[in-house]
């Protein structure tokens, strides 16, 4: 079966609905796994039914009524009897059911038994062969496609869907690690016989997911190791002396961690045997930018071109200012290339440094054979097409990727095996720890008063971050930057406030940031647009409105916008949520400042999809596996090692057709 249209009752309208769920092929439908299950496998006589217990009963339909109440409610009431007794059935607002059931006929019904008007009752029970007497699957749905539709469609076509499936793992591996075969696992996840075999099926398919990602990473690294640099960079005595002189003239001293990472990077990009593919990972404010600057300077001294790509214009401008300030005396040609700042690339010297946004991607015809060093800051904020920019270059340059998002070890092991990783794990010595407070609603006005007096007294500055730009009709309690700006202008009457968000024109954004840098503005009311890269040493206060709407890793990123100067810095978390889970997460944030610990906690409590949703879109989503499941990841690594040793095994077969190779971090 090659097309979904070969499945009965799937026409253009249904295809459009399936498309919303990312189901484009029969294989996608087979891998559309249930999100949860309801166990209706307990079949019993009516007399033996128990309150609050899921059960399936079979009996003769004694009566069926459509009842319209005085309050305009529509209730369907039925009575079913078997040889042991009777039970009531109640539905709400489903008058069409009267056409589905015939009084006197025998039916099976499943549901949880409740007491209604002091009688045993099944509330909103399900019926039919696909819904009763078994563990039933509840699927991710969309308008017009219910779980009942998926159960019926998949079970009717299961054998046909499975006919094109071949096991990705050899028999000896299945036996060694006591795993179900693939076909049985897929069959059981949709139509489980019992909870035990369902667990085995989910486990096997979870391993399949992790193993696929690990294999892609392994093959990517294997392929990368075959590449050789076309533009060689060297570090002779003369160049080395210039770099040392630049380091000694910096307005700060490199930390031991920065020096270690620089040695790793320097060794990498001057290696003539392989092309560099290294990730520089460091907490917010740890000083990754200086490593990028030194790398670009070394490339410049080799009379070669370096390209530094940032995800936003604000960040690109920030880097341009930093590079220009530090390299000004060294006569290094530095250019800024953004959507609003075009440059004529034909006129730039071959030893230039280009700081760019994704606008550089549209200049690839010029850059494809000239870039010796490519640095991508926060790579995961770029789309798949943008991340593939590297592959489009004729001469594969040395590549450095930087991220301020601490990545838990289990994710590193699973996804980043193709990268060499350098970690800057210490902050500059002069940094004071940021004091973080979760502020209850009744103390917010008091907090605002203190902030105003603090700004007036110390001349410090503050960020106030809101999740939304405009007020949301459906989430009115979530703060918006525009509405808060209007309100805060009155609250902070003695101060000057400015508003920054993504809908403001780039040139105006640049002016707003510049005024804030020059302390012409006291408070910047903004959205998470300032999440990465904005460096204002005089800003020592961060307020995050509706903090429960952010993942902890993103809160940590935002908190890192302060604490960069000599003053004690503060971060205040505001929330109107009374949800215990949200409160626990924010309490953890209040007490912890280690980015890696925060990321690991976020991973366990929110899951990878949520954790990286607004920070690193490049991470693949997992349906069954978890990046926090260390045992599962360890086992899949052992399996991969066994298969690598087996020279006859084709590792490409471990990458299922339904998993997109584009959706992996190495791009």
Secondary structure, DSSP 8 states (H G I E B T S, - for coil): ---GGGSTT--HHHHHHHHHTT--SHHHHHT--EEEEEE---B--GGG--TT-EEEEEEEEEEEEEEE-TTS-EEEEEEEEETTEEEEEEEES-GGGGGT--TTSEEEEEEEEEEETTEEEEET-EESTTTSSSEEEEE--BTTB-HHHHHHHHHHHHHHHHTT---SS-HHHHHHTT---HHHHHHHHHS-SSHHHHHHHHHHHHHHHHHHHHHHHHHHHHHHTT---SS-----HHHHHHHHHHHHTSSS---HHHHHHHHHHHHHHT-SSS--EEEEEE-TTS-HHHHHHHHHHHHHHTT-EEEEE-SSHHHHHHHHHHHHHHHGGGT--EEEEBTTB---GGGS-TT-EEEE-GGGGGGHHHHTTTEEEEEEETGGGS-HHHHGGGGG-SS--EEEEEE-S---HHHHHHH-TTSEEEEE----TT----EEEEE-GGGHHHHHHHHHHHHHHH--EEEEE-SBSS--SS-TTS-BHHHHHHHHHHHTTTS-EEEE-TTS-HHHHHHHHHHHHTTS-SEEEE-GGGSSS---TTEEEEEETTGGGS-HHHHHHHHTTS--SSS--EEEEE-----HHHHHHHHHHHH---HHHHHHHHHHHH-HHHHTTTT-TTS---SS--TT-HHHHHHHHHHHHHHHH-TTS-GGGGS-TTS-TTSSTT-
